[in-house]
Amino acid sequence: KSIRGLFLSGFHISHATTFDDSSVSMWVTSLDSFSIKGVTLKNTNGASSTGIMFGKTDGEDCAFMGVVKNVEINMLRGRATAIMATCTSINHINCYQQGGYFYTYQSQYCFYQNCASEDSPHFGYVAEDSKSLTYISCAGEANEIGTFTVKHGCSNILYISPYGASNRGVFGALLYIDGRYGYNANIHVINPVSVMNPNVRADIYSELD
């Protein structure tokens, strides 16, 4: 907390309890110009837990200008990484998560590049009430519902060469645009690849009230 220029690399975090809690394995607050590289993390605490959290839900102690690179996260469920309110320019590069999902909430100017999400309990990548997010060559496989979703008023979201395969849900193998609780605007999808299961409604699916 309250550090500029923090560099963390090459270590493992194992975080497990005997019950389903809302704990966070690694919490990054009030940092800027930081780098997290070559880290592995295992969190088996259930659907309310988080692997790495940036900032807080209320926007206090936001993180800024950070790089998360070559990081592998294994979750029982829950958020593999969570970029929270008012965080800016948190960038994931060559990251992999299994069992959870990548999450952004009320944040902006973040990107994910060459990342993979597998076996999420719902979507592999979730963007909620965020803007100016970019996903470059990111993939999702065997997620419960789909690969990507935007909801609650996201805007200026760009997907370049996204890939989705073997997702099990019906709301879109690749992208579900959820407009039931707030309009989403300027969603761009370029050069997508989606390998649908027979039960999926569409590769890209949008829903309103």
C-alpha positions in Angstrom: 0.0 0.0 0.0 1.1 3.6 -0.8 4.2 2.5 -2.7 5.5 3.6 -6.1 7.6 1.3 -8.3 7.0 -2.0 -6.6 8.3 -5.1 -8.4 7.2 -8.6 -7.4 8.3 -11.8 -9.2 8.9 -15.5 -9.0 6.9 -16.7 -6.0 3.8 -18.8 -5.1 0.8 -18.0 -2.9 -1.3 -20.9 -1.6 -4.5 -19.8 0.2 -7.0 -22.3 1.5 -9.6 -22.5 4.2 -12.1 -25.1 5.2 -15.1 -23.0 4.4 -16.4 -20.8 1.5 -15.3 -17.2 2.5 -14.7 -13.9 0.8 -11.0 -13.7 1.5 -8.4 -12.2 -0.9 -5.1 -14.0 -1.5 -3.2 -10.9 -2.6 -4.5 -7.3 -2.2 -2.9 -4.4 -4.1 -4.0 -1.0 -2.9 -2.7 2.6 -3.4 0.1 1.4 -5.7 1.3 2.9 -8.9 4.0 1.9 -11.4 4.0 -1.7 -10.1 4.8 -5.0 -11.8 3.8 -8.6 -10.8 5.6 -11.2 -12.9 6.0 -15.0 -12.8 3.7 -15.5 -9.9 1.5 -18.6 -9.3 -1.5 -18.6 -7.0 -3.9 -21.2 -5.7 -7.1 -20.2 -3.9 -9.7 -22.8 -2.9 -12.0 -20.7 -0.8 -15.1 -20.7 -3.0 -17.3 -18.3 -5.1 -16.8 -15.2 -2.9 -13.0 -15.3 -2.9 -10.5 -13.4 -5.0 -7.0 -14.3 -6.1 -5.5 -10.9 -6.7 -7.6 -7.7 -6.0 -6.6 -4.2 -7.2 -8.2 -1.4 -5.2 -11.5 -1.6 -3.3 -15.1 -1.7 -4.1 -15.8 1.9 -3.1 -13.0 3.3 -5.1 -10.7 4.0 -2.1 -7.0 3.1 -2.5 -7.2 2.5 -6.2 -4.2 1.0 -8.1 -2.7 2.7 -11.1 -0.3 1.9 -13.9 0.4 -1.8 -13.1 1.5 -4.8 -15.1 0.5 -8.4 -14.3 2.6 -10.7 -16.6 3.1 -14.5 -16.8 0.8 -15.1 -13.8 -1.1 -18.4 -13.3 -4.0 -18.5 -11.0 -6.0 -21.6 -10.0 -9.3 -21.0 -8.3 -12.0 -23.3 -6.9 -14.4 -20.5 -8.1 -14.4 -16.8 -7.5 -12.5 -14.0 -9.2 -8.9 -14.9 -10.3 -8.1 -11.1 -10.6 -10.4 -8.3 -9.8 -9.8 -4.7 -10.9 -12.0 -2.6 -8.7 -13.5 0.9 -8.8 -11.5 3.8 -10.2 -8.4 1.7 -11.0 -6.7 2.7 -14.2 -4.2 1.1 -16.6 -3.9 -2.3 -15.0 -2.7 -4.5 -17.8 -2.6 -8.4 -17.9 -0.2 -10.0 -20.3 0.2 -13.8 -20.9 -1.9 -14.6 -17.8 -3.9 -17.9 -17.3 -6.7 -18.7 -14.8 -8.5 -21.9 -14.2 -11.7 -22.3 -12.2 -12.5 -18.6 -11.7 -12.7 -15.5 -14.0 -11.0 -12.2 -14.8 -13.2 -9.3 -13.5 -13.2 -5.5 -14.0 -15.6 -3.2 -12.1 -16.0 0.5 -12.6 -12.4 0.7 -13.9 -11.0 2.1 -17.1 -8.1 2.0 -19.6 -7.1 -1.6 -18.8 -6.2 -4.3 -21.3 -5.7 -8.1 -21.4 -3.3 -9.5 -24.0 -2.7 -13.2 -24.8 -4.6 -14.4 -21.7 -6.6 -17.6 -21.2 -9.6 -18.4 -19.0 -10.7 -22.0 -18.4 -13.4 -23.7 -16.5 -15.1 -20.6 -15.1 -18.4 -21.1 -13.2 -20.0 -18.6 -15.6 -18.0 -16.4 -18.0 -14.2 -16.3 -18.4 -14.0 -12.5 -18.5 -16.5 -10.2 -16.8 -16.6 -6.4 -17.4 -19.1 -4.5 -15.3 -19.8 -0.7 -15.5 -16.3 -0.2 -17.0 -15.0 1.8 -20.0 -12.1 1.7 -22.5 -11.1 -1.9 -22.0 -9.2 -3.8 -24.7 -8.8 -7.6 -25.0 -6.2 -8.7 -27.5 -5.9 -12.4 -28.6 -7.6 -13.6 -25.4 -9.2 -17.0 -25.2 -11.8 -18.9 -23.1 -12.6 -22.6 -23.1 -14.9 -24.9 -21.1 -16.5 -22.0 -19.2 -20.0 -22.7 -17.8 -21.8 -20.0 -19.7 -19.5 -18.3 -22.2 -16.1 -16.5 -22.7 -16.8 -12.8 -22.5 -19.6 -10.7 -21.0 -20.2 -6.9 -20.6 -23.0 -5.5 -18.3 -24.3 -2.6 -16.3 -23.3 0.1 -18.8 -19.9 -0.7 -20.2 -18.6 1.4 -23.0 -15.8 1.5 -25.5 -14.9 -2.2 -25.2 -12.7 -3.7 -27.9 -12.1 -7.4 -28.6 -9.3 -8.1 -31.1 -9.1 -11.8 -32.3 -11.0 -13.2 -29.4 -11.4 -17.0 -29.2 -14.0 -19.1 -27.4 -14.6 -22.9 -27.5 -16.4 -25.6 -25.7 -18.5 -23.3 -23.5 -21.5 -25.0 -22.0 -24.1 -22.2 -21.6 -26.8 -20.9 -23.9 -26.1 -17.1 -23.9 -23.4 -17.0 -26.5 -20.3 -19.1 -26.9 -18.1 -16.0 -27.4 -19.7 -12.8 -26.1 -22.9 -12.0 -24.1 -23.9 -8.3 -24.1 -26.1 -8.0 -21.0 -28.3 -4.9 -21.4 -30.9 -5.7 -18.8 -29.5 -3.4 -16.1 -27.9 -0.6 -18.1 -27.1 0.1 -21.7 -23.7 -0.9 -23.1 -22.2 1.2 -25.9 -19.5 1.0 -28.5 -18.7 -2.7 -28.3 -16.3 -3.7 -31.1 -15.4 -7.3 -32.0 -12.7 -7.8 -34.7 -11.7 -11.1 -36.2 -13.5 -13.4 -33.7 -13.3 -17.2 -33.6 -16.0 -19.2 -31.8 -16.5 -22.9 -31.7 -20.1 -23.3 -30.6 -21.7 -26.2 -28.8 -25.1 -27.2 -30.2 -27.0 -25.8 -27.3 -25.7 -22.2 -27.6 -28.0 -19.6 -29.0 -25.4 -17.5 -30.8 -21.7 -16.7 -31.0 -22.6 -13.1 -30.0 -25.8 -12.6 -28.0 -27.4 -9.4 -26.7 -30.3 -9.1 -24.3 -32.4 -6.2 -23.0 -35.3 -5.9 -20.6 
